[in-house]
Amino acid sequence: MRLPSLTLLCLLASQPVLAITFQTRLEKVEWRVAGDQFECRLSQTVTDFGAGEFVRRAGEQATFRLQARERWLDAGSATLLAAAAPWQPGRGDINLGAVAVGKGEVPFNSSQEQAGRLLTGLLEGRSPLIRHRTLQGGERLEVRLLPVRFRKAYDDYLACTTKLLAVNFEQIRLAQVGFPGGGVELDPTAQAKLEIILGYLKADPSVNRIQLDGHADNSGNRLTNRDLSRRRAVAVMEYLKANGVPAEQITLRFHGERYPLAPNNSEANRAKNRRVTMRLERAAQAPAEQPAAAPSAAPAASS
């Protein structure tokens, strides 16, 4: 018996929309942990696609990202879910919101909050699931990671994070040491900040230039303020040198009251202006000169 056209269309519309799905076979799922004091990574290879990866940098919480061998994902906004496993009847997917998809080998990075909820979901047996469309043809596309053998890898990842530095380079590239009391001595807060920076410098020898700029408020006359700003910069420089920073890597400048952070119209604002700013840089090293070769001995004259 032939179904009427309208009935057939209704039946087709009720069927689930098929999607191109990237997922590693259950028996081949493997979580990998790698990292150092700058960054820890927890990843799973996704067959024929690339990998899904949690990345936690020093001084930050983790984000989740995809690595794609080919450009499968169209630009736009993908949906990120903590999906319930098929063997968890009665549990629905948790929609974690949108992530912006761009170009390149890493098409997106989640927010730190989204990554935290994905990690919690994995511990509960949920799967990170990215739902979007293909670049060519706009077909529905899904990338899924599986929670199989996750707990042991997660413990190893946590062990890695305990060794991370307190900060990363971007967080200390531009730093500020305050002198809120108006003097030139480093208070405990300033010393604690410098200790964090020194810890990073010892771990990353590629940072080899430090520019110090001393500042003052406008409480005194200009000559006094200029001298105060110089002495503050010198105090920071001497602290760095005493803790192993080579003097030749430090450049010192002082500006008096010329560049206030805030109007000098209250004690709180003047305290903000009493400071030393630090700029950390990675400068290319000139190749060491090779010693000139000793001239060869002249041949003896024949008799």
Secondary structure as the mmCIF struct_conf table of DSSP 4:
data_model
#
loop_
_struct_conf.conf_type_id
_struct_conf.id
_struct_conf.beg_label_comp_id
_struct_conf.beg_label_asym_id
_struct_conf.beg_label_seq_id
_struct_conf.end_label_comp_id
_struct_conf.end_label_asym_id
_struct_conf.end_label_seq_id
HELX_LH_PP_P HELX_LH_PP_P1 ARG A 2 PRO A 4
HELX_RH_AL_P HELX_RH_AL_P1 SER A 5 ALA A 13
TURN_TY1_P TURN_TY1_P1 SER A 14 SER A 14
BEND BEND1 GLN A 15 GLN A 15
HELX_LH_PP_P HELX_LH_PP_P2 PRO A 16 LEU A 18
STRN STRN1 ILE A 20 PHE A 22
HELX_RH_3T_P HELX_RH_3T_P1 LEU A 26 LYS A 28
STRN STRN2 TRP A 31 GLY A 35
BEND BEND2 GLN A 37 PHE A 38
STRN STRN3 GLU A 39 VAL A 46
TURN_TY1_P TURN_TY1_P2 THR A 47 PHE A 49
STRN STRN4 GLY A 50 ARG A 57
TURN_TY1_P TURN_TY1_P3 ALA A 58 GLY A 59
BEND BEND3 GLU A 60 GLU A 60
STRN STRN5 THR A 63 ALA A 68
BEND BEND4 ARG A 69 GLU A 70
STRN STRN6 LEU A 73 LEU A 73
HELX_LH_PP_P HELX_LH_PP_P3 ASP A 74 ASP A 74
BEND BEND5 ALA A 75 ALA A 75
STRN STRN7 GLY A 76 ALA A 83
HELX_LH_PP_P HELX_LH_PP_P4 ALA A 84 ALA A 85
TURN_TY1_P TURN_TY1_P4 PRO A 86 TRP A 87
BEND BEND6 GLN A 88 GLN A 88
TURN_TY1_P TURN_TY1_P5 PRO A 89 GLY A 90
HELX_LH_PP_P HELX_LH_PP_P5 ARG A 91 ASP A 93
STRN STRN8 ILE A 94 VAL A 101
BEND BEND7 LYS A 103 VAL A 106
STRN STRN9 ASN A 109 ASN A 109
HELX_RH_AL_P HELX_RH_AL_P2 GLN A 112 LEU A 123
TURN_TY1_P TURN_TY1_P6 GLU A 124 GLY A 125
STRN STRN10 SER A 127 ARG A 133
STRN STRN11 THR A 134 THR A 134
TURN_TY1_P TURN_TY1_P7 LEU A 135 GLY A 138
STRN STRN12 ARG A 140 ARG A 144
TURN_TY1_P TURN_TY1_P8 VAL A 148 ARG A 149
HELX_RH_AL_P HELX_RH_AL_P3 PHE A 150 THR A 161
TURN_TY1_P TURN_TY1_P9 THR A 162 LYS A 163
BEND BEND8 LEU A 164 LEU A 164
BEND BEND9 ALA A 166 ALA A 166
HELX_RH_AL_P HELX_RH_AL_P4 PHE A 169 ILE A 172
BEND BEND10 ARG A 173 ARG A 173
STRN STRN13 LEU A 174 GLY A 178
TURN_TY1_P TURN_TY1_P10 PRO A 180 GLY A 181
BEND BEND11 GLY A 182 GLU A 185
HELX_LH_PP_P HELX_LH_PP_P6 LEU A 186 ASP A 187
HELX_RH_AL_P HELX_RH_AL_P5 PRO A 188 ALA A 203
TURN_TY1_P TURN_TY1_P11 PRO A 205 SER A 206
STRN STRN14 ARG A 209 HIS A 215
BEND BEND12 ASN A 218 GLY A 220
HELX_RH_AL_P HELX_RH_AL_P6 ARG A 222 ALA A 242
TURN_TY1_P TURN_TY1_P12 ASN A 243 GLY A 244
HELX_RH_3T_P HELX_RH_3T_P2 ALA A 247 GLN A 249
STRN STRN15 ILE A 250 PHE A 254
TURN_TY1_P TURN_TY1_P13 GLY A 256 GLU A 257
BEND BEND13 ARG A 258 TYR A 259
BEND BEND14 LEU A 261 ALA A 262
BEND BEND15 ASN A 264 SER A 266
HELX_RH_AL_P HELX_RH_AL_P7 GLU A 267 ASN A 273
BEND BEND16 ARG A 274 ARG A 274
STRN STRN16 ARG A 275 GLU A 281
HELX_LH_PP_P HELX_LH_PP_P7 ALA A 283 SER A 302
#
